Amino acid sequence: MPDLEQWPTGRLLTTAARLVEHAWNERLVDIGVTHAGVIALGVLAAQGAMTQAALAQIVRVQAQTMGKTLSRLEARGHVTRVRNDLDRRSHLVSVTADGLLVLKKSDDIERTLVAGGGLVSEELRRHLQSVIQELGAPRWNWTAAAAPGVVVLAQVPPPPGEPAEPLPILE
């Protein structure tokens, strides 16, 4: 076993994240979805139908990457894509009833991922949210305006001529 006491915090965090994602994907294979698919389904379930480009922007991945995820989800019947009446070059993606069922099953898998509930502690969640907010702010044009103990995210207006990015969902 490596000497974890000597590892820098960043290495601990990235290694833990990779291990959780691998463990989650190993369990999700039984219901025919990946971690990336669960994230996409979650956004669609929460926010409704949207274009592939909008979904990719919210999830913070390239549109091409999202396209591959959506192709897998569509092949399994978890999402549908229909031509966008407002822009015939794009499609609106929406979650299906089967997709909602898979999303519910994935929630159960996530809750039971690590024995002892270490991944669901409120203290760990607050620390991770803080890391995301601090490191995400400059990358995603956020500003943090907060009273002690409360974090509120506001989006910095984009430069003229550039579209504003939607705020991500932090659960």
C-alpha positions, 0 to 999 in steps of 0.5 A: 500500500502506498504511503498515503500520509506523504501524498499531497492533497491534490493527489489524494483528491484526484485519486479518490475521484478516479476510484469513485468514478471507476467503482460507480461505472462498474456498478452502473454497467448493470443498468446500462449507463456510465457516470457521464450518462448519469450526469447528462440524464440528471441535468435533462431531468432537472432542466428539461429538453435542451440542445446537445450544445447547451447540455455540454456547456452545463456539464462542462464538456465538449459538444463532441464528447456529449454527442458520444454520451448521448448516442449511447443513451439514445441507443439504450432508449434513455434519451430522445433527440428530435429536430429543433423547430427553432434551429433546424441544424440542432436537435432537442434532447430529452430524457425518456421514462426509461432514462428517469428509471435508470436515473433513480437506480443510479441514485440508489447505487451512488448512496451505497457506493462506499460502505460506512457512508463516508461519501455522503458526510455533509462535512466532506460535501461542504469541503468538495463544494468549496474546492469546486467554487474556489477553483471553478470561479476563475475558470467558469467566470463565477464570483463568490458573494457570501456571508460567513458560512453561506456561499452564493454564486453569481456569474460575472457578465461575459465580455461583449459579444460572448454568450453567458454560461449557465451556472452548473448545478451543485447538489 
